[in-house]
Amino acid sequence: MWTQEYNNGSDRPAFMNTLTSCVNKVTKDGYTDNFKVTREGLYSSAKDKHFKPEEVNVINFYRFEGQSDPGDNAIMYVIETADGQKGTLIDAYGPYSDEKVTAFMNEVEAINKKVDKAEKGFTA
């Protein structure tokens, strides 16, 4: 489920000020896999396995904005798969983002919205 977003404002917890510290924190919390998106889906390097969008749940995500260079913008997704694999997916954010990652994560978001609606008793 998409839960929250931080930018470099004062509402960000101290351990989330940099991408590195954020990765370190979620790794300590058990999100140790480094996912990447391929043509076959979300790839787990730890399991050597691909996951389809419907097998992916975004626990949280964090955006990081560079002070002076839009090329420094990044987004980190904290992910758990249907079989319990936990890890992160990191991409550039904005004009430098990877089109495959953006398309895959948009699919994941659309599926999660449908699931959330169905769980709350709404129909399309």
C-alpha positions in Angstrom: 0.0 0.0 0.0 1.3 3.5 -0.8 1.6 5.1 2.6 3.5 8.3 2.7 6.1 10.5 1.1 8.8 12.7 2.6 10.6 15.6 1.0 13.6 17.4 2.5 11.4 19.3 4.9 11.4 19.3 8.7 8.7 16.6 8.8 11.3 14.0 7.8 12.7 11.8 10.6 16.4 12.4 11.2 17.4 9.0 9.9 15.7 9.7 6.5 17.7 12.8 5.5 19.7 11.0 2.8 19.1 8.1 0.5 22.0 6.2 2.1 20.7 6.5 5.6 17.2 5.6 4.5 18.5 2.4 2.8 20.5 1.5 5.9 17.4 1.9 8.1 15.1 -0.2 6.0 17.8 -2.8 5.5 18.0 -3.1 9.3 14.2 -3.6 9.3 14.7 -6.6 7.0 14.3 -5.1 3.5 17.6 -6.6 2.3 16.9 -7.5 -1.4 17.9 -5.1 -4.1 15.1 -5.3 -6.7 15.3 -4.1 -10.3 12.8 -4.0 -13.1 13.3 -6.0 -16.2 11.1 -7.0 -19.2 9.9 -10.0 -17.1 8.9 -7.9 -14.1 10.4 -7.0 -10.7 13.6 -9.0 -10.4 14.8 -10.3 -7.0 18.6 -10.8 -7.0 18.4 -12.8 -3.8 15.9 -15.3 -5.1 16.8 -15.1 -8.8 13.1 -14.7 -9.5 10.8 -12.3 -11.3 7.5 -10.9 -9.8 4.5 -9.6 -11.7 2.8 -6.3 -10.6 0.0 -8.2 -8.8 2.7 -9.9 -6.7 4.2 -6.7 -5.4 3.1 -4.6 -2.4 4.7 -1.2 -1.8 5.0 -0.8 1.9 6.4 2.8 1.7 8.2 5.1 -0.6 10.6 8.0 -0.1 11.5 10.8 -2.5 14.8 12.7 -2.3 15.3 16.0 -4.1 18.6 17.4 -5.0 19.2 21.0 -3.8 20.5 22.3 -7.1 20.5 19.5 -9.7 17.3 17.7 -10.9 19.5 14.8 -11.8 19.9 14.2 -8.0 16.2 13.4 -7.6 15.6 9.8 -6.5 12.8 7.6 -5.2 13.1 4.6 -3.1 10.3 2.0 -2.9 10.2 -0.3 0.1 8.7 -3.5 -1.2 7.3 -6.9 -0.1 6.4 -9.6 -2.6 3.5 -12.1 -2.3 5.9 -14.7 -1.1 7.4 -12.5 1.6 10.6 -11.3 -0.1 11.5 -7.8 1.2 13.7 -5.2 -0.4 14.1 -1.9 -2.1 13.8 -0.5 -5.6 15.6 2.8 -6.3 15.1 4.9 -9.3 15.8 8.5 -10.4 12.8 10.7 -10.0 11.4 13.0 -12.6 12.9 13.5 -16.1 15.8 11.1 -15.5 13.6 8.2 -14.3 13.8 4.8 -16.0 10.7 4.3 -18.2 10.5 0.6 -17.3 10.5 1.3 -13.6 7.9 4.0 -13.9 5.5 1.9 -16.0 5.9 -1.1 -13.7 5.3 0.9 -10.5 2.3 2.6 -12.1 0.8 -0.9 -12.8 1.5 -1.9 -9.2 -0.2 1.3 -7.9 -3.2 0.7 -10.2 -3.6 -2.8 -8.9 -3.3 -1.8 -5.3 -5.9 0.9 -5.8 -8.3 -1.7 -7.2 -7.6 -4.1 -4.3 -8.1 -1.3 -1.7 -11.5 -0.4 -3.3 -12.6 -4.0 -3.3 -11.6 -4.5 0.3 -13.6 -1.4 1.3 -16.7 -2.7 -0.6 -16.5 -0.3 -3.6 -17.1 -1.6 -7.1 -15.9 -0.1 -10.4 
